[in-house]
Amino acid sequence: MSLTGTHQDASFTISNINQKLNGPNHKKYIEQVTVTYVDGAGTTQTYGVYSGANTSTANISIAGEVQSITISLTDILDGNSGSSNMNISFTDVSSCEGGDSGTGGGCTTIGQSCNDGDSCTTGDVYDSNCNCVGTYQDSDGDGVCDANDVCASGDDTIDTDGDGTPDACDTNNGGNSGCINTSFNFSANPLTKSGSGSNSTTLSFPVNTTDVSFSIANINQKLSGKASRRYIEQVSVTYVDETGTTQTYGVYSGANTSAVNVNISGEVQSVSVSLQDIYDGSTQSSMFIDFGTVTACVEGNGSRIDNTSDIVGEMTVLPNPTKDRVQVNFFSNYNLEAAIQLTALDGMIVSQQRILAQKGQNTVQFDLSTLPKGLYFISVQVRGEMTMRKLVKM
Protein backbone atom coordinates (compact mmCIF):
# COMPACT_ATOMS: atom_id res chain seq x y z
CA MET A 1 0.00 0.00 0.00
CA SER A 2 1.77 3.15 -1.22
CA LEU A 3 0.78 6.66 -0.14
CA THR A 4 1.40 9.70 -2.35
CA GLY A 5 1.95 13.11 -0.86
CA THR A 6 2.97 13.83 2.72
CA HIS A 7 1.05 11.68 5.19
CA GLN A 8 1.12 11.72 8.98
CA ASP A 9 -0.63 9.73 11.71
CA ALA A 10 -2.02 6.93 9.54
CA SER A 11 -4.63 4.63 11.08
CA PHE A 12 -6.81 1.75 9.89
CA THR A 13 -8.27 -1.54 11.13
CA ILE A 14 -7.44 -5.10 10.04
CA SER A 15 -10.18 -7.67 10.65
CA ASN A 16 -10.95 -11.38 10.03
CA ILE A 17 -7.56 -12.54 11.33
CA ASN A 18 -8.38 -16.21 11.84
CA GLN A 19 -7.27 -19.78 12.45
CA LYS A 20 -8.63 -23.22 11.45
CA LEU A 21 -7.56 -26.15 13.60
CA ASN A 22 -10.18 -28.78 12.71
CA GLY A 23 -10.68 -30.93 9.64
CA PRO A 24 -7.95 -32.45 7.42
CA ASN A 25 -4.38 -31.43 8.26
CA HIS A 26 -3.79 -29.88 4.85
CA LYS A 27 -6.66 -27.45 5.46
CA LYS A 28 -5.59 -26.34 8.93
CA TYR A 29 -3.88 -22.98 9.40
CA ILE A 30 -3.12 -20.11 11.78
CA GLU A 31 -3.01 -16.74 10.07
CA GLN A 32 -0.19 -14.35 10.95
CA VAL A 33 -0.41 -10.72 9.85
CA THR A 34 2.69 -8.52 9.82
CA VAL A 35 2.43 -4.74 9.41
CA THR A 36 5.48 -2.75 8.33
CA TYR A 37 5.83 0.80 7.07
CA VAL A 38 8.41 3.18 5.62
CA ASP A 39 8.79 6.28 7.78
CA GLY A 40 9.60 9.86 6.77
CA ALA A 41 13.33 9.11 6.75
CA GLY A 42 12.88 6.19 4.32
CA THR A 43 13.52 3.55 7.00
CA THR A 44 11.38 0.40 7.10
CA GLN A 45 9.80 -0.10 10.53
CA THR A 46 7.84 -3.06 11.92
CA TYR A 47 4.64 -1.84 13.52
CA GLY A 48 3.30 -5.18 14.79
CA VAL A 49 2.70 -8.90 14.27
CA TYR A 50 -0.76 -10.38 14.93
CA SER A 51 -1.77 -14.04 15.14
CA GLY A 52 -5.18 -15.55 14.53
CA ALA A 53 -4.48 -17.75 17.57
CA ASN A 54 -5.14 -14.85 19.94
CA THR A 55 -6.77 -12.00 18.05
CA SER A 56 -9.23 -11.39 15.24
CA THR A 57 -8.87 -7.62 14.86
CA ALA A 58 -5.93 -5.20 14.96
CA ASN A 59 -6.29 -1.43 15.22
CA ILE A 60 -3.30 0.20 13.55
CA SER A 61 -2.27 3.77 14.44
CA ILE A 62 1.12 4.89 13.08
CA ALA A 63 2.34 8.22 14.45
CA GLY A 64 4.54 10.57 12.44
CA GLU A 65 5.24 10.74 8.70
CA VAL A 66 4.48 7.62 6.63
CA GLN A 67 5.57 6.94 3.02
CA SER A 68 4.10 3.44 2.57
CA ILE A 69 2.49 0.59 4.50
CA THR A 70 2.91 -3.14 3.83
CA ILE A 71 0.63 -5.90 5.16
CA SER A 72 1.74 -9.53 4.79
CA LEU A 73 -0.27 -12.71 5.49
CA THR A 74 1.29 -16.13 6.22
CA ASP A 75 0.34 -19.48 7.75
CA ILE A 76 2.35 -20.16 10.94
CA LEU A 77 0.80 -23.56 11.72
CA ASP A 78 2.88 -25.50 9.22
CA GLY A 79 3.60 -22.89 6.56
CA ASN A 80 1.22 -24.53 4.09
CA SER A 81 -2.49 -23.84 4.28
CA GLY A 82 -3.11 -26.34 1.52
CA SER A 83 -6.45 -25.93 -0.19
CA SER A 84 -7.79 -23.46 2.41
CA ASN A 85 -8.06 -19.87 1.32
CA MET A 86 -6.83 -17.54 4.03
CA ASN A 87 -8.07 -13.98 3.83
CA ILE A 88 -8.16 -10.81 5.87
CA SER A 89 -9.82 -7.44 5.31
CA PHE A 90 -8.94 -3.90 6.28
CA THR A 91 -10.56 -0.48 6.26
CA ASP A 92 -9.45 2.55 4.27
CA VAL A 93 -6.46 4.38 5.70
CA SER A 94 -7.23 7.58 7.58
CA SER A 95 -4.34 10.04 7.74
CA CYS A 96 -3.47 13.69 7.62
CA GLU A 97 -1.99 14.36 4.19
CA GLY A 98 -0.77 17.47 2.44
CA GLY A 99 -0.66 16.05 -1.10
CA ASP A 100 -2.85 13.67 -3.13
CA SER A 101 -4.85 10.97 -1.36
CA GLY A 102 -3.27 7.52 -1.05
CA THR A 103 -4.17 4.30 -2.79
CA GLY A 104 -6.01 3.09 0.29
CA GLY A 105 -8.72 5.72 -0.26
CA GLY A 106 -10.21 8.01 2.39
CA CYS A 107 -6.79 9.27 3.33
CA THR A 108 -7.31 12.72 4.70
CA THR A 109 -8.21 14.38 7.99
CA ILE A 110 -7.67 17.99 6.85
CA GLY A 111 -10.47 20.10 8.26
CA GLN A 112 -11.40 17.50 10.86
CA SER A 113 -11.59 18.50 14.52
CA CYS A 114 -8.64 18.05 16.87
CA ASN A 115 -7.26 19.53 20.09
CA ASP A 116 -4.20 21.81 19.89
CA GLY A 117 -3.75 21.76 23.68
CA ASP A 118 -4.19 25.55 23.94
CA SER A 119 -7.08 26.56 26.19
CA CYS A 120 -7.07 30.01 24.55
CA THR A 121 -8.30 28.64 21.20
CA THR A 122 -11.53 27.05 19.96
CA GLY A 123 -12.64 25.32 16.75
CA ASP A 124 -9.37 23.38 16.49
CA VAL A 125 -8.95 21.57 13.12
CA TYR A 126 -6.13 20.08 11.02
CA ASP A 127 -4.84 22.54 8.41
CA SER A 128 -3.29 21.78 5.00
CA ASN A 129 0.10 21.20 6.67
CA CYS A 130 -1.34 18.63 9.07
CA ASN A 131 -1.03 21.02 12.00
CA CYS A 132 -3.76 21.21 14.62
CA VAL A 133 -4.69 24.89 14.89
CA GLY A 134 -7.52 26.84 16.50
CA THR A 135 -8.92 30.36 16.67
CA TYR A 136 -7.67 32.60 19.49
CA GLN A 137 -10.59 33.79 21.62
CA ASP A 138 -10.50 37.25 23.21
CA SER A 139 -14.11 38.41 23.30
CA ASP A 140 -13.46 41.65 25.21
CA GLY A 141 -10.32 42.52 23.21
CA ASP A 142 -8.13 43.23 26.25
CA GLY A 143 -5.20 41.04 25.16
CA VAL A 144 -6.06 38.33 27.71
CA CYS A 145 -7.73 35.27 26.15
CA ASP A 146 -11.20 34.23 27.31
CA ALA A 147 -9.90 31.14 29.13
CA ASN A 148 -7.61 33.32 31.29
CA ASP A 149 -9.92 36.31 31.61
CA VAL A 150 -10.47 37.69 35.09
CA CYS A 151 -13.25 39.98 33.85
CA ALA A 152 -15.09 38.27 31.00
CA SER A 153 -16.61 41.52 29.71
CA GLY A 154 -14.02 44.05 30.86
CA ASP A 155 -10.41 45.12 30.36
CA ASP A 156 -8.10 43.03 32.54
CA THR A 157 -5.25 45.51 32.03
CA ILE A 158 -6.94 48.40 33.87
CA ASP A 159 -6.49 48.35 37.66
CA THR A 160 -6.58 51.89 39.03
CA ASP A 161 -6.32 50.92 42.69
CA GLY A 162 -3.44 48.47 42.10
CA ASP A 163 -5.00 45.64 44.10
CA GLY A 164 -4.50 43.03 41.38
CA THR A 165 -8.18 42.90 40.38
CA PRO A 166 -9.18 44.74 37.16
CA ASP A 167 -11.59 47.63 37.65
CA ALA A 168 -14.30 45.93 35.55
CA CYS A 169 -14.87 43.29 38.24
CA ASP A 170 -13.38 44.92 41.33
CA THR A 171 -16.19 45.18 43.87
CA ASN A 172 -13.89 47.08 46.23
CA ASN A 173 -13.26 49.77 43.61
CA GLY A 174 -16.31 51.93 44.14
CA GLY A 175 -18.51 48.90 44.79
CA ASN A 176 -19.62 47.09 47.94
CA SER A 177 -16.96 47.88 50.54
CA GLY A 178 -18.04 44.90 52.63
CA CYS A 179 -17.24 42.43 49.83
CA ILE A 180 -13.75 40.91 49.87
CA ASN A 181 -12.32 39.38 46.70
CA THR A 182 -11.14 35.93 47.78
CA SER A 183 -9.32 33.09 46.03
CA PHE A 184 -9.97 29.36 46.46
CA ASN A 185 -8.72 26.14 44.81
CA PHE A 186 -10.29 22.77 44.07
CA SER A 187 -8.61 20.01 46.11
CA ALA A 188 -8.47 17.73 43.03
CA ASN A 189 -6.57 19.60 40.31
CA PRO A 190 -6.33 18.08 37.81
CA LEU A 191 -9.51 16.02 38.12
CA THR A 192 -8.82 12.58 36.61
CA LYS A 193 -10.95 9.59 35.61
CA SER A 194 -10.67 6.26 33.78
CA GLY A 195 -13.02 3.30 33.49
CA SER A 196 -16.76 3.42 34.11
CA GLY A 197 -18.77 5.90 36.15
CA SER A 198 -17.68 9.45 36.97
CA ASN A 199 -15.33 11.29 39.30
CA SER A 200 -16.10 14.63 40.91
CA THR A 201 -14.66 17.32 43.15
CA THR A 202 -16.56 19.78 45.36
CA LEU A 203 -15.48 23.16 46.71
CA SER A 204 -17.41 24.60 49.68
CA PHE A 205 -17.47 28.34 50.46
CA PRO A 206 -17.86 30.45 53.62
CA VAL A 207 -21.24 31.99 54.32
CA ASN A 208 -22.20 35.04 52.25
CA THR A 209 -20.08 34.04 49.24
CA THR A 210 -21.27 35.40 45.89
CA ASP A 211 -20.16 35.72 42.24
CA VAL A 212 -18.05 32.58 41.89
CA SER A 213 -15.80 32.40 38.81
CA PHE A 214 -13.23 29.90 37.49
CA SER A 215 -12.03 28.28 34.28
CA ILE A 216 -11.92 24.63 33.18
CA ALA A 217 -9.33 23.60 30.56
CA ASN A 218 -8.24 20.47 28.65
CA ILE A 219 -11.75 19.17 28.00
CA ASN A 220 -10.84 16.59 25.36
CA GLN A 221 -11.77 13.62 23.21
CA LYS A 222 -9.80 10.73 21.66
CA LEU A 223 -11.41 8.93 18.75
CA SER A 224 -8.38 7.21 17.20
CA GLY A 225 -6.35 4.17 18.24
CA LYS A 226 -7.68 1.18 20.15
CA ALA A 227 -11.41 1.26 20.78
CA SER A 228 -10.86 0.51 24.46
CA ARG A 229 -8.80 3.70 24.84
CA ARG A 230 -11.14 6.06 22.99
CA TYR A 231 -13.20 8.57 24.92
CA ILE A 232 -15.23 11.76 24.84
CA GLU A 233 -14.95 13.71 28.08
CA GLN A 234 -18.14 15.17 29.53
CA VAL A 235 -17.83 17.81 32.25
CA SER A 236 -20.85 18.73 34.40
CA VAL A 237 -20.90 21.81 36.64
CA THR A 238 -23.45 22.09 39.45
CA TYR A 239 -23.74 24.36 42.49
CA VAL A 240 -25.78 24.75 45.67
CA ASP A 241 -27.49 28.15 45.85
CA GLU A 242 -28.44 30.23 48.91
CA THR A 243 -31.61 28.16 49.50
CA GLY A 244 -29.69 24.89 49.57
CA THR A 245 -31.01 23.83 46.15
CA THR A 246 -28.62 22.10 43.73
CA GLN A 247 -28.59 23.85 40.36
CA THR A 248 -27.08 22.68 37.08
CA TYR A 249 -24.81 25.38 35.63
CA GLY A 250 -23.83 23.54 32.44
CA VAL A 251 -22.73 20.30 30.75
CA TYR A 252 -19.79 20.39 28.31
CA SER A 253 -18.46 17.80 25.87
CA GLY A 254 -14.93 17.36 24.54
CA ALA A 255 -16.57 16.77 21.15
CA ASN A 256 -17.24 20.48 20.72
CA THR A 257 -15.26 22.46 23.31
CA SER A 258 -11.87 22.39 25.02
CA ALA A 259 -12.32 25.06 27.70
CA VAL A 260 -15.07 26.91 29.53
CA ASN A 261 -15.32 29.93 31.83
CA VAL A 262 -17.75 29.43 34.72
CA ASN A 263 -19.37 32.56 36.22
CA ILE A 264 -22.06 31.93 38.84
CA SER A 265 -23.84 35.03 40.12
CA GLY A 266 -25.68 35.31 43.42
CA GLU A 267 -24.91 33.49 46.65
CA VAL A 268 -23.20 30.09 46.34
CA GLN A 269 -22.72 27.53 49.12
CA SER A 270 -20.65 25.05 47.08
CA VAL A 271 -19.77 24.13 43.50
CA SER A 272 -19.13 20.64 42.09
CA VAL A 273 -17.51 19.46 38.85
CA SER A 274 -17.77 15.88 37.57
CA LEU A 275 -15.90 14.10 34.75
CA GLN A 276 -16.99 11.01 32.80
CA ASP A 277 -16.55 9.28 29.44
CA ILE A 278 -19.58 9.43 27.10
CA TYR A 279 -17.96 7.57 24.17
CA ASP A 280 -18.72 4.13 25.61
CA GLY A 281 -18.55 4.86 29.32
CA SER A 282 -15.57 2.63 30.11
CA THR A 283 -12.37 4.00 28.57
CA GLN A 284 -9.04 2.56 29.64
CA SER A 285 -7.35 5.91 29.02
CA SER A 286 -6.67 8.31 31.87
CA MET A 287 -8.81 11.40 31.26
CA PHE A 288 -8.13 14.70 33.03
CA ILE A 289 -9.26 18.33 33.19
CA ASP A 290 -7.58 21.35 34.82
CA PHE A 291 -9.05 24.14 36.97
CA GLY A 292 -7.97 27.75 37.25
CA THR A 293 -8.01 29.54 40.59
CA VAL A 294 -11.56 30.09 41.87
CA THR A 295 -12.40 33.70 42.70
CA ALA A 296 -15.42 34.85 44.69
CA CYS A 297 -16.74 37.74 46.74
CA VAL A 298 -17.03 37.09 50.50
CA GLU A 299 -18.86 39.47 52.84
CA GLY A 300 -18.03 39.67 56.52
CA ASN A 301 -15.42 37.36 58.07
CA GLY A 302 -14.84 35.06 55.11
CA SER A 303 -11.48 33.32 54.68
CA ARG A 304 -9.42 35.76 52.63
CA ILE A 305 -6.13 34.71 51.04
CA ASP A 306 -4.78 38.20 50.35
CA ASN A 307 -5.41 39.65 53.80
CA THR A 308 -2.99 41.29 56.21
CA SER A 309 -1.70 38.73 58.73
CA ASP A 310 0.09 39.06 62.05
CA ILE A 311 3.43 38.31 60.35
CA VAL A 312 3.22 39.82 56.86
CA GLY A 313 1.82 43.33 56.56
CA GLU A 314 0.80 45.39 53.51
CA MET A 315 1.88 43.95 50.15
CA THR A 316 2.04 45.73 46.78
CA VAL A 317 2.88 44.48 43.27
CA LEU A 318 4.06 47.19 40.85
CA PRO A 319 3.62 47.84 38.01
CA ASN A 320 0.43 45.82 37.47
CA PRO A 321 -0.29 45.10 34.63
CA THR A 322 3.32 44.77 33.45
CA LYS A 323 5.26 43.62 30.40
CA ASP A 324 8.76 42.69 31.60
CA ARG A 325 9.51 43.16 35.30
CA VAL A 326 7.56 43.43 38.53
CA GLN A 327 8.53 44.54 42.03
CA VAL A 328 6.99 42.95 45.12
CA ASN A 329 6.99 45.06 48.29
CA PHE A 330 5.82 43.70 51.62
CA PHE A 331 6.13 44.60 55.29
CA SER A 332 7.29 41.98 57.79
CA ASN A 333 6.80 42.26 61.54
CA TYR A 334 9.66 39.79 62.23
CA ASN A 335 13.03 38.62 60.87
CA LEU A 336 11.93 35.34 59.27
CA GLU A 337 12.51 33.31 56.09
CA ALA A 338 9.94 34.13 53.41
CA ALA A 339 9.06 32.33 50.16
CA ILE A 340 7.93 34.60 47.33
CA GLN A 341 6.30 32.62 44.51
CA LEU A 342 5.06 33.49 41.04
CA THR A 343 2.32 31.02 40.08
CA ALA A 344 0.52 30.42 36.79
CA LEU A 345 -3.26 30.12 36.51
CA ASP A 346 -3.06 26.31 36.58
CA GLY A 347 -1.24 26.38 39.92
CA MET A 348 2.26 25.68 38.54
CA ILE A 349 5.08 27.66 40.21
CA VAL A 350 6.96 29.42 37.38
CA SER A 351 9.43 31.33 39.57
CA GLN A 352 10.35 31.37 43.27
CA GLN A 353 12.68 33.26 45.58
CA ARG A 354 13.51 32.58 49.22
CA ILE A 355 14.86 35.41 51.34
CA LEU A 356 15.46 36.21 54.98
CA ALA A 357 12.81 38.89 55.41
CA GLN A 358 13.91 41.76 57.61
CA LYS A 359 11.62 43.40 60.10
CA GLY A 360 10.15 46.29 58.18
CA GLN A 361 9.91 46.85 54.43
CA ASN A 362 11.20 44.17 52.00
CA THR A 363 11.52 44.24 48.20
CA VAL A 364 11.84 41.41 45.64
CA GLN A 365 11.92 41.67 41.84
CA PHE A 366 10.87 39.14 39.16
CA ASP A 367 11.80 39.08 35.47
CA LEU A 368 8.69 38.21 33.40
CA SER A 369 10.12 38.84 29.92
CA THR A 370 10.12 35.14 28.93
CA LEU A 371 6.63 34.37 30.23
CA PRO A 372 3.52 34.34 27.99
CA LYS A 373 0.76 36.90 28.44
CA GLY A 374 -1.93 36.04 30.94
CA LEU A 375 -2.97 36.04 34.58
CA TYR A 376 -0.54 35.06 37.34
CA PHE A 377 -0.48 35.14 41.14
CA ILE A 378 2.31 36.43 43.40
CA SER A 379 2.33 35.21 47.00
CA VAL A 380 4.45 35.79 50.09
CA GLN A 381 4.49 32.84 52.50
CA VAL A 382 5.89 32.98 56.02
CA ARG A 383 5.37 30.19 58.57
CA GLY A 384 2.31 28.88 56.72
CA GLU A 385 0.67 32.28 56.39
CA MET A 386 0.19 33.56 52.85
CA THR A 387 -0.57 36.92 51.29
CA MET A 388 -1.47 36.85 47.58
CA ARG A 389 -1.99 39.32 44.74
CA LYS A 390 -3.09 38.84 41.13
CA LEU A 391 -0.75 39.96 38.35
CA VAL A 392 -1.56 40.57 34.66
CA LYS A 393 1.32 39.99 32.22
CA MET A 394 0.80 41.99 29.00
Residue, then its C-alpha position, 0 to 999 in steps of 0.5 A: m500500500s503506497l501513499t502519495g503526498t505527505h502523510q502523517d498519523a495513519s490509522f486503519t483496522i485489520s479484521n478477520i484474522n483467523q485460524k482453522l484447527n479442525g478438519p484435514n491437516h492440509k486445510k488447517y492454518i493459523e493466520q499471521v499478519t505482519v504490518t510494516y511501514v516506511d517512515g519519513a526518513g525512508t527507513t522500514q519499521t515493523y509496527g506489529v505482528y498479529s496471530g489468529a491464535n489470539t486476536s481477530t482484529a488489529n487497530i493500527s495507528i502509526a504516528g509521524e510521517v508515513q511513506s508506505i504501508t505493507i501488510s503480509l499474510t502467512d500461515i504459521l501452523d505448518g507454513n502450508s495452508g493447503s487448499s484453504n483460502m486464508n483472507i483478511s480485510f482492512t478499512d481505508v487508511s485515515s491520515c493527515e496528508g498534504g498532497d494527493s490521497g493515497t491508494g487506500g482511499g479516504c486518506t485525509t483528515i484535513g479540516q477535521s476537529c482536533n485539540d491543539g492543547d491551547s485553552c485560549t483557542t476554539g474550533d481546532v482543526y487540522d490545516s493543509n500542513c497537518n497542524c492542529v490549529g484553533t482560533y484565538q478567543d479574546s471576546d473583550g479585546d483586552g489582550v487576555c484570552d477568554a480562558n484566562d480572563v479575570c473579567a469576561s466583559g471588561d479590560d483586565t489591564i486596567d487596575t486603578d487601585g493596584d490591588g491586582t483585580p481589574d476595575a471591571c470586576d473589582t467590587n472594592n473599587g467603588g462597589n460594595s466595601g463589605c465584599i472581599n475578593t477571595s481566592f480558592n482552589f479545588s482540592a483535586n486539580p487536575l480532576t482525573k478519571s478512567g473506566s466506568g462511572s464518573n469522578s467529581t470534586t466539590l469546593s465549599f465556600p464560607v457563608n455570604t459568598t457570591d459571584v463565583s468564577f473559574s475556568i476549566a481547561n483540557i476538555n478533550q476527546k480521543l477517537s483514534g487508536k484502540a477502541s478501548r482507549r477512545y473517549i469523549e470527556q463530559v464535564s458537568v458543573t453544578y452548584v448549591d445556591e443560597t436556598g440549599t437547592t442544587q442547580t445545574y450550571g452547564v454540561y460540556s463535551g470534549a466533542n465540541t469544546s476544550a475550555v469553559n469559563v464558569n461565572i455563577s452570580g448570586e450566593v453560592q454555598s458550594v460548587s461541584v464538577s464531575l468528569q466522565d466518558i460518554y464515548d462508551g462509558s468505560t475507557q481505559s485511558s486516563m482522562f483529566i481536566d484542569f481548573g484555574t483559581v476560583t475567585a469569589c466575593v465574600e462578605g463579613n469574616g470570610s477566609r481571605i487569602d490576600n489579607t494582612s496577617d500578624i506576620v506579613g503586613e501590607m503587600t504591593v505588586l508594581p507595576n500591574p499590569t506589566k510587560d517585563r519586570v515586577q517589584v513585590n513590596f511587603f512589610s514583615n513584623y519579624n526577621l523570618e525566612a519568606a518564600i515569594q512565589l510566582t504562580a501560573l493560573d493552573g497552579m504551577i510555580v513558574s518562579q520562586q525566591r527565598i529570602l530572609a525577610q527583615k523586620g520592616q519593608n522588603t523588596v523582591q523583583f521578578d523578570l517576566s520577559t520570557l513568560p507568555k501573556g496572561l494572569y498570574f499570582i504572586s504570593v508571600q508565604v511565612r510560617g504557613e501564612m500567605t498573602m497573595r496578589k493577582l498579576v496581569k502579564m501583558 
